[in-house]
Amino acid sequence: MSTLDGLTHEDKVFLAGSIQAIILADGNSPTPSELADLEKIFKRLDFQDYEDCLEDFEGRIDDEKAFLKAAMKVKSAQAQDVILRVIYELSLQNGLPNDSQESMERKLRTIWERPK
């Protein structure tokens, strides 16, 4: 997985929100192993400003409609690839992705016209 070089601030804000959405999709608080995996992803991506980006996301996106509208603004194929890879990786943490996680990935692929 590549670093976030070339992603705009808006792309990174959407990535941060997508990460949070996947982590919370099962309705449970993140487990220690999920948090450890998340830290590994942040380190591999060099996502040093995750907390700031997440705060920015939470200040603007408050429902699914706003989330999908924000997704439409992610135009870079590189950003789309990074977001899809990260949410897929996170969705596999507990074995198979749950319905909410699969639905989110499917919606993003549809918006970005990206086949699975």
C-alpha angles and dihedrals in degrees: 000000000000129000123259094261108138096024117120123232088255091053090051091047090054091046091053091051092047091052091052092047092052094045092051097038093099091056093241132108113259114272121232090255091051090051091049090050090048091053089052090052092049091050094047091048093040087232095168096156097051094123093051091047092048091050089051090049093049090050091058109025117064106153144021093268091056090044092055091045089053089049090058089061093059099094102158114100088210092055092046091051093050093048094048093047093049095048090046092050092048093046090058095056093100097036113266122026114255122238094264092052093048091047092053093050091046092051092050092048089051094049092047093039091236117152118220 
